[in-house]
Amino acid sequence: MSDLTKLTLDAALTGMANGEFSSVEITKAHIDAIKDAGKLNAFITDTHDLALEQAAASDARRAKGEAGLLEGAPLGVKDLFCTTGVRTTACSKILGDFTPTYESSVTANMKADGMVMLGKLNLDEFAMGSSNETSFYGPVINPWRKDADLVPGGSSGGSASAVAADLCLGATATDTGGSIRQPAAFTGTVGIKPTYGRCSRWGTVAFASSLDQAGPIAKTVKDSAILLQSMAGYDAKDSTSLNLPVPDWVSACGASIKGMKIGIPKEYTIDGMPKEIEDLWQQGMKWLEAAGAEIVHISLPHTKYALPAYYVVAPAEASSNLARYDGMRYGLRVEGENLNDTYERTRTEGFGDEVRRRIMIGTYVLSSGYYDAYYLRAQKVRTKIADDFKAAWEKCDAILTPTCPSGPFPVGHKFNDPVKMYLNDIFTVTANLAGLPGISVPAGLDANGLPLGLQIIGRALDEETVFKAASALEDAAGFSAKPLKWWG
């Protein structure tokens, strides 16, 4: 039997359905791969015994003809999703060994569909970061390596690294400003952020509530559609959840894009962007044209204000969401001389530098005298950005852009320069601010042999078109490169 960890999710589900191997067998193969990949630091909590129990139960259900959408598939879960009886830390010291007594709606959906959970994946602390270097448990290492350790992107770096290294068939992730799509681009994987409200936020540790959205990181576009099909759905426990049926996104993969209009925003051509990314973008246009799409040039004039608006709105919401971590109910508690001193000591010791930085920024922009000048103005810019997209949809069905302004960079390279780090999100934050679906597809390699991604952005609630265009891009690019295994 060939290495079962090399299979796509779709192929693994087909193999189990045909009786070629069992869930227990493919789960054991992935557990062995995880044990051999400690250097990547992708998993921070292993649930191998639980996974084998789930796999055995899955095989029993399949034998009775009761297979769910993800039946028997060994997957990873970003440690931002609460999991009953399994430690959930958001990769922050302040949550300590917090073990939820409840399950996030997203992972509950996946477990109901037969997911086997291999463990919890590393991330930037409270999902705040673009390189997965802010985690209390140390940085995640990109399995793609060139002379030095590279970042896998963030905040979902553990998810992306694990999928790229074949440690799981797919993984849950979250995206607040690009935290699914950017790590996918850095690791040669596929990552989709659906329309805001498609996936419930209930039971997912909050960063910025009006921006956060769950989605998958997978090996292929079809795999990402299968995972999202399971993750999505209405949830009465989340007031922002959309009470709409989940379409058949899997069937959209591979469908014709003949006659589809693909928009190319002129504002995404930025000074200093490497020529190889510009060339790949041009190649992407040619691929989609060859598949039958029409390229139309559009303008998104407020794009240049997206990044500063995002870095006002997101920290403001974070400062409110993270106020609950005070040492009173769960997690870390550092005793002080009085109540206020206990709050201060607990939060000072419990939060890392980047989280403290964003809390301070957020508190400042919400404070008296600055609310109108910063937060209110950023919200007005957000509305303008959404209006730009509404105007664009009169001319096109989807938009093609680069995913990131660079390929993966060395660990520590940008860590001490927050502004340079924030610029990694320049092509992705607009979709979050406007609540739109966006997917990153691996499309080529840079001069150093490292992966580069292209992004498709679609109308709200039109993931079907996004999957069609992404599938056409994937077929044309024929990206099959894998990192050489240097770990283990």
FENVENZI-V772304 format. One record per residue. N is the residue number from 1. RES is the residue in three letters. PSI is psi in radians with two decimals (none if undefined). NEAR is the number of other C-alpha atoms within 10 Angstrom. D_FIRST is the distance of its C-alpha to the first C-alpha in Angstrom with 2 decimals. Layout:
n->{N;N}
res->{RES;RES}
psi->{PSI;PSI}
near->{NEAR;NEAR}
d_first->{D_FIRST;D_FIRST}
This chain:
n->{1;2;3;4;5;6;7;8;9;10;11;12;13;14;15;16;17;18;19;20;21;22;23;24;25;26;27;28;29;30;31;32;33;34;35;36;37;38;39;40;41;42;43;44;45;46;47;48;49;50;51;52;53;54;55;56;57;58;59;60;61;62;63;64;65;66;67;68;69;70;71;72;73;74;75;76;77;78;79;80;81;82;83;84;85;86;87;88;89;90;91;92;93;94;95;96;97;98;99;100;101;102;103;104;105;106;107;108;109;110;111;112;113;114;115;116;117;118;119;120;121;122;123;124;125;126;127;128;129;130;131;132;133;134;135;136;137;138;139;140;141;142;143;144;145;146;147;148;149;150;151;152;153;154;155;156;157;158;159;160;161;162;163;164;165;166;167;168;169;170;171;172;173;174;175;176;177;178;179;180;181;182;183;184;185;186;187;188;189;190;191;192;193;194;195;196;197;198;199;200;201;202;203;204;205;206;207;208;209;210;211;212;213;214;215;216;217;218;219;220;221;222;223;224;225;226;227;228;229;230;231;232;233;234;235;236;237;238;239;240;241;242;243;244;245;246;247;248;249;250;251;252;253;254;255;256;257;258;259;260;261;262;263;264;265;266;267;268;269;270;271;272;273;274;275;276;277;278;279;280;281;282;283;284;285;286;287;288;289;290;291;292;293;294;295;296;297;298;299;300;301;302;303;304;305;306;307;308;309;310;311;312;313;314;315;316;317;318;319;320;321;322;323;324;325;326;327;328;329;330;331;332;333;334;335;336;337;338;339;340;341;342;343;344;345;346;347;348;349;350;351;352;353;354;355;356;357;358;359;360;361;362;363;364;365;366;367;368;369;370;371;372;373;374;375;376;377;378;379;380;381;382;383;384;385;386;387;388;389;390;391;392;393;394;395;396;397;398;399;400;401;402;403;404;405;406;407;408;409;410;411;412;413;414;415;416;417;418;419;420;421;422;423;424;425;426;427;428;429;430;431;432;433;434;435;436;437;438;439;440;441;442;443;444;445;446;447;448;449;450;451;452;453;454;455;456;457;458;459;460;461;462;463;464;465;466;467;468;469;470;471;472;473;474;475;476;477;478;479;480;481;482;483;484;485;486;487;488}
res->{MET;SER;ASP;LEU;THR;LYS;LEU;THR;LEU;ASP;ALA;ALA;LEU;THR;GLY;MET;ALA;ASN;GLY;GLU;PHE;SER;SER;VAL;GLU;ILE;THR;LYS;ALA;HIS;ILE;ASP;ALA;ILE;LYS;ASP;ALA;GLY;LYS;LEU;ASN;ALA;PHE;ILE;THR;ASP;THR;HIS;ASP;LEU;ALA;LEU;GLU;GLN;ALA;ALA;ALA;SER;ASP;ALA;ARG;ARG;ALA;LYS;GLY;GLU;ALA;GLY;LEU;LEU;GLU;GLY;ALA;PRO;LEU;GLY;VAL;LYS;ASP;LEU;PHE;CYS;THR;THR;GLY;VAL;ARG;THR;THR;ALA;CYS;SER;LYS;ILE;LEU;GLY;ASP;PHE;THR;PRO;THR;TYR;GLU;SER;SER;VAL;THR;ALA;ASN;MET;LYS;ALA;ASP;GLY;MET;VAL;MET;LEU;GLY;LYS;LEU;ASN;LEU;ASP;GLU;PHE;ALA;MET;GLY;SER;SER;ASN;GLU;THR;SER;PHE;TYR;GLY;PRO;VAL;ILE;ASN;PRO;TRP;ARG;LYS;ASP;ALA;ASP;LEU;VAL;PRO;GLY;GLY;SER;SER;GLY;GLY;SER;ALA;SER;ALA;VAL;ALA;ALA;ASP;LEU;CYS;LEU;GLY;ALA;THR;ALA;THR;ASP;THR;GLY;GLY;SER;ILE;ARG;GLN;PRO;ALA;ALA;PHE;THR;GLY;THR;VAL;GLY;ILE;LYS;PRO;THR;TYR;GLY;ARG;CYS;SER;ARG;TRP;GLY;THR;VAL;ALA;PHE;ALA;SER;SER;LEU;ASP;GLN;ALA;GLY;PRO;ILE;ALA;LYS;THR;VAL;LYS;ASP;SER;ALA;ILE;LEU;LEU;GLN;SER;MET;ALA;GLY;TYR;ASP;ALA;LYS;ASP;SER;THR;SER;LEU;ASN;LEU;PRO;VAL;PRO;ASP;TRP;VAL;SER;ALA;CYS;GLY;ALA;SER;ILE;LYS;GLY;MET;LYS;ILE;GLY;ILE;PRO;LYS;GLU;TYR;THR;ILE;ASP;GLY;MET;PRO;LYS;GLU;ILE;GLU;ASP;LEU;TRP;GLN;GLN;GLY;MET;LYS;TRP;LEU;GLU;ALA;ALA;GLY;ALA;GLU;ILE;VAL;HIS;ILE;SER;LEU;PRO;HIS;THR;LYS;TYR;ALA;LEU;PRO;ALA;TYR;TYR;VAL;VAL;ALA;PRO;ALA;GLU;ALA;SER;SER;ASN;LEU;ALA;ARG;TYR;ASP;GLY;MET;ARG;TYR;GLY;LEU;ARG;VAL;GLU;GLY;GLU;ASN;LEU;ASN;ASP;THR;TYR;GLU;ARG;THR;ARG;THR;GLU;GLY;PHE;GLY;ASP;GLU;VAL;ARG;ARG;ARG;ILE;MET;ILE;GLY;THR;TYR;VAL;LEU;SER;SER;GLY;TYR;TYR;ASP;ALA;TYR;TYR;LEU;ARG;ALA;GLN;LYS;VAL;ARG;THR;LYS;ILE;ALA;ASP;ASP;PHE;LYS;ALA;ALA;TRP;GLU;LYS;CYS;ASP;ALA;ILE;LEU;THR;PRO;THR;CYS;PRO;SER;GLY;PRO;PHE;PRO;VAL;GLY;HIS;LYS;PHE;ASN;ASP;PRO;VAL;LYS;MET;TYR;LEU;ASN;ASP;ILE;PHE;THR;VAL;THR;ALA;ASN;LEU;ALA;GLY;LEU;PRO;GLY;ILE;SER;VAL;PRO;ALA;GLY;LEU;ASP;ALA;ASN;GLY;LEU;PRO;LEU;GLY;LEU;GLN;ILE;ILE;GLY;ARG;ALA;LEU;ASP;GLU;GLU;THR;VAL;PHE;LYS;ALA;ALA;SER;ALA;LEU;GLU;ASP;ALA;ALA;GLY;PHE;SER;ALA;LYS;PRO;LEU;LYS;TRP;TRP;GLY}
psi->{2.30;2.98;1.96;-0.35;-0.30;-0.19;2.65;2.89;-0.78;-0.79;-0.66;-0.75;-0.69;-0.74;-0.72;-0.68;-0.57;0.00;0.32;-0.48;2.87;2.94;-0.66;-0.73;-0.82;-0.51;-0.76;-0.68;-0.71;-0.60;-0.74;-0.71;-0.68;-0.76;-0.45;-0.05;0.57;-0.54;-0.40;-0.40;0.61;-0.78;2.35;-0.33;2.06;2.45;0.89;-0.72;-0.76;-0.72;-0.74;-0.61;-0.79;-0.68;-0.74;-0.73;-0.62;-0.76;-0.65;-0.72;-0.74;-0.66;-0.47;0.02;0.52;0.67;2.32;-3.12;-0.62;0.39;1.99;0.07;2.12;2.05;2.84;2.67;2.14;2.39;0.63;-0.23;2.17;2.37;2.18;2.14;0.06;2.24;2.35;2.04;-0.23;0.34;0.68;2.49;-0.53;-0.41;-0.24;-2.21;0.62;2.16;1.86;2.64;0.23;2.90;2.42;2.62;-0.64;-0.88;-0.49;-0.73;-0.76;-0.68;-0.64;-0.46;0.07;0.25;2.48;2.09;2.00;-0.44;-3.05;2.41;2.55;2.70;2.92;2.49;2.17;0.49;0.37;1.69;2.82;0.26;-0.04;0.71;-0.10;0.02;2.44;-0.41;0.22;2.87;2.60;2.50;2.34;2.27;-0.38;2.20;2.41;1.63;-0.52;2.84;2.34;2.67;2.66;0.08;2.98;2.96;-0.26;0.76;-0.63;-0.73;-0.83;-0.76;-0.74;-0.72;-0.76;-0.56;0.12;0.66;-0.25;2.82;-0.28;3.02;2.64;2.70;3.02;2.70;2.00;-0.60;0.20;0.19;-0.05;-0.84;-0.71;-0.81;-0.61;-0.77;-0.67;-0.30;0.08;0.54;3.08;2.35;2.28;2.32;2.02;3.09;2.45;2.20;-0.17;-0.71;2.35;2.48;-0.04;2.25;0.11;2.21;2.21;2.45;-1.29;1.84;-0.54;-0.02;-0.56;2.37;2.34;2.69;3.08;2.76;2.29;3.10;-0.51;2.92;-0.75;-0.70;-0.71;-0.59;-0.72;-0.81;-0.79;-0.61;-0.66;-0.69;-0.62;2.88;2.72;2.49;2.00;-0.33;-0.20;2.00;-0.30;0.03;2.41;2.17;1.25;2.62;2.69;2.06;2.97;1.50;-0.48;-0.68;-0.40;-0.43;2.17;-0.11;2.71;2.53;0.30;2.22;-0.15;2.44;2.15;2.09;2.47;1.81;2.21;-0.45;-0.20;-0.02;1.85;2.67;2.38;-0.06;2.28;2.49;-0.59;-0.50;-0.72;-0.76;-0.70;-0.68;-0.80;-0.70;-0.68;-0.71;-0.77;-0.70;-0.79;-0.62;-0.77;-0.46;-0.02;0.01;2.80;2.26;2.21;2.45;2.29;3.01;2.36;1.37;-0.42;0.17;-0.67;-0.31;-0.05;-0.82;-0.86;-0.61;-0.75;-0.75;0.19;-0.86;-0.86;-0.84;-0.58;-0.81;-0.61;-0.70;-0.58;-0.80;-0.63;0.02;-0.38;-0.30;1.58;0.10;0.13;-0.65;-0.62;2.87;-2.78;2.47;2.12;1.96;2.39;-3.02;-0.43;-3.05;-0.85;-0.68;-0.63;-0.76;-0.88;-0.79;-0.74;-0.84;-0.60;-0.76;-0.51;-0.55;2.52;3.07;-0.82;-0.70;-0.77;-0.69;-0.77;-0.60;-0.75;-0.77;-0.81;-0.72;-0.67;-0.84;-0.27;-0.08;2.78;2.29;-0.34;-0.21;-0.88;-0.68;-0.54;-1.16;-0.85;-0.69;-0.68;-0.66;-0.60;-0.70;-0.69;-0.73;-0.71;-0.69;-0.74;-0.67;-0.64;-0.78;-0.70;-0.70;-0.66;-0.61;-0.22;-0.28;-0.37;2.88;-0.45;2.88;2.38;2.25;2.91;2.72;-0.74;2.73;-0.01;2.99;-3.08;2.51;2.85;2.60;2.30;-0.17;-0.68;0.10;-0.61;0.21;1.49;-0.69;-0.78;-0.65;-0.74;-0.49;-0.24;-0.37;0.18;-0.57;-0.16;-0.47;-0.48;-0.68;-0.63;-0.77;-0.58;-0.08;0.46;2.73;2.50;2.48;2.50;2.29;2.27;2.26;-0.17;-3.11;2.57;-3.04;-0.39;0.12;0.43;2.60;2.59;2.54;2.72;2.57;2.40;2.21;2.39;3.06;2.72;2.33;0.17;0.88;-0.48;-0.83;-0.68;-0.80;-0.66;-0.88;-0.72;-0.68;-0.71;-0.70;-0.75;-0.79;-0.75;-0.71;-0.60;0.65;2.03;0.09;2.54;2.61;2.49;2.35;1.83;-0.26;3.01;none}
near->{5;6;9;19;23;17;17;20;25;18;14;25;21;13;16;20;19;10;12;10;17;23;29;21;16;23;29;20;17;23;24;13;18;25;13;13;21;14;15;21;20;35;28;21;17;19;17;19;12;15;25;23;12;25;27;19;18;26;22;15;16;20;12;9;10;12;19;17;17;24;27;34;30;32;28;29;25;31;32;29;28;29;23;15;12;21;22;26;28;29;24;24;19;25;20;17;15;17;17;17;11;13;19;19;25;25;22;19;17;24;21;13;19;26;26;29;28;29;26;30;31;36;41;32;29;25;33;27;28;29;35;30;28;26;24;19;18;17;24;35;26;32;30;25;21;14;6;10;18;24;29;38;34;35;34;38;37;34;36;41;34;33;28;28;25;21;29;33;29;29;30;30;32;29;27;26;34;34;34;33;37;38;35;36;32;33;31;33;30;33;36;34;33;29;24;25;26;28;27;26;25;20;20;24;21;23;24;23;16;17;22;26;28;29;29;31;36;31;27;23;28;24;23;28;26;21;26;26;22;23;24;24;21;19;19;11;12;15;13;18;19;20;13;11;10;16;15;13;21;20;14;19;22;18;15;15;20;13;13;20;21;27;24;23;18;14;14;19;14;12;6;8;13;13;10;16;23;17;11;21;22;15;16;23;22;17;18;23;18;13;19;16;21;19;19;15;14;20;16;21;14;18;21;15;16;23;21;15;23;25;18;22;25;25;27;26;21;23;24;17;16;18;11;11;19;22;20;14;9;15;19;21;21;18;14;13;8;8;11;11;13;18;19;16;17;22;22;14;13;24;21;18;12;19;23;16;14;20;22;15;19;23;18;19;22;22;13;9;10;13;16;14;11;20;24;17;15;23;17;12;20;23;14;19;23;21;15;18;25;15;13;21;18;8;14;21;22;21;25;26;26;25;31;26;22;21;27;26;20;18;19;14;13;16;18;9;10;13;10;11;15;16;15;24;23;22;23;28;23;28;27;26;25;22;22;22;25;31;33;34;29;30;26;24;18;16;9;9;14;21;25;29;31;25;31;25;30;28;24;18;20;18;26;21;23;27;27;24;32;31;22;24;26;22;15;17;17;12;18;10;13;16;17;10;11;10;12;11}
d_first->{0.00;3.83;6.67;7.74;11.23;11.59;11.81;15.37;16.89;17.53;14.02;12.79;15.76;15.11;11.54;13.13;16.09;14.33;12.74;9.07;8.81;11.97;14.13;14.23;10.54;10.77;14.25;13.49;11.24;14.31;16.74;15.46;15.82;19.28;20.37;19.66;21.65;25.06;26.83;26.25;28.12;26.50;26.27;29.54;28.84;25.60;25.15;22.01;23.49;24.67;21.33;19.65;22.67;22.39;18.70;19.64;22.64;20.70;18.43;21.78;23.38;20.71;21.12;24.81;24.35;25.54;22.99;24.59;24.06;21.77;20.43;17.89;17.49;17.73;20.68;23.37;27.11;29.85;32.29;35.04;33.97;35.45;33.05;34.55;34.56;32.56;34.55;35.46;37.35;37.38;36.88;40.59;42.44;44.83;42.37;41.47;39.25;40.13;38.01;38.60;39.42;38.35;35.47;35.70;35.83;32.93;30.49;32.04;31.20;27.56;27.29;28.96;26.26;23.48;22.68;21.04;23.09;21.57;25.03;27.99;28.05;30.79;33.47;36.94;39.46;40.36;38.50;41.30;40.05;38.38;36.39;35.04;37.46;39.75;37.44;38.98;35.63;35.67;34.27;30.73;29.44;27.95;24.59;26.26;28.55;31.37;33.52;34.02;32.45;32.61;33.14;30.59;33.50;34.82;35.35;31.74;30.43;28.11;26.46;26.17;24.97;22.23;20.92;21.29;19.46;16.43;17.71;17.89;17.29;21.07;24.29;27.86;30.63;34.37;36.66;40.39;41.18;37.88;35.63;32.61;33.22;34.24;31.24;28.95;30.87;30.70;26.90;25.76;24.82;26.50;29.08;31.58;34.80;36.04;39.72;41.59;41.57;38.40;36.61;38.61;39.72;40.49;38.90;37.93;39.99;42.57;43.40;45.47;45.65;46.72;43.93;40.85;38.10;34.52;31.62;27.93;26.12;22.87;20.68;22.29;25.52;23.97;22.06;25.47;27.13;24.84;25.53;29.23;29.52;28.71;30.76;33.91;36.67;40.24;41.16;44.73;44.40;44.25;47.50;45.89;43.12;43.52;44.16;42.34;39.49;36.08;35.51;32.34;31.14;27.66;29.46;31.44;28.49;28.73;32.26;34.98;37.20;39.87;43.25;41.98;44.25;42.70;45.15;45.44;47.58;49.90;50.09;46.49;47.58;48.60;50.34;48.14;44.87;42.88;43.22;39.47;39.15;42.11;40.60;37.26;39.30;41.18;38.00;36.74;39.97;39.49;35.94;37.24;40.27;38.19;36.30;39.71;40.92;44.39;44.99;48.03;49.53;50.52;52.15;51.23;54.40;53.90;50.53;52.30;53.37;49.95;48.85;52.16;52.34;48.84;49.71;52.75;51.25;48.02;49.81;52.55;50.16;48.27;51.56;52.20;48.73;48.54;52.02;50.50;49.07;52.24;51.30;52.97;50.26;46.88;45.27;47.24;50.98;53.31;56.76;59.73;63.50;63.58;61.41;61.36;60.66;57.69;56.32;56.80;55.34;52.28;51.49;52.34;50.03;47.30;46.82;45.60;47.63;46.07;46.42;50.00;50.73;49.66;51.52;54.64;54.37;53.80;56.70;58.94;58.33;58.99;62.12;65.65;67.00;63.65;61.92;63.59;63.27;59.53;57.60;59.62;59.62;55.84;55.47;57.79;55.69;52.62;54.46;55.36;51.72;50.76;53.69;52.47;49.20;51.16;53.22;50.17;48.63;51.69;50.50;46.68;43.71;41.49;41.93;39.91;40.29;38.54;36.72;38.12;40.92;38.77;35.30;34.03;36.60;36.69;36.90;40.62;41.72;43.27;43.24;47.00;48.02;47.51;48.97;46.67;43.71;44.99;45.12;41.32;41.76;44.29;42.22;40.59;43.43;45.24;42.60;42.98;46.76;46.83;44.09;42.05;38.32;36.68;33.21;31.94;29.55;28.22;30.08;30.39;30.74;34.02;35.60;33.68;30.27;30.11;29.30;32.11;32.23;34.49;35.81;36.73;39.44;40.45;43.21;43.23;41.16;39.79;36.14;35.44;37.10;35.42;31.92;33.07;34.43;31.53;29.04;31.28;31.49;27.73;27.30;30.16;29.15;25.61;24.80;21.35;22.29;20.46;22.07;21.32;20.04;23.23;22.99;21.56}
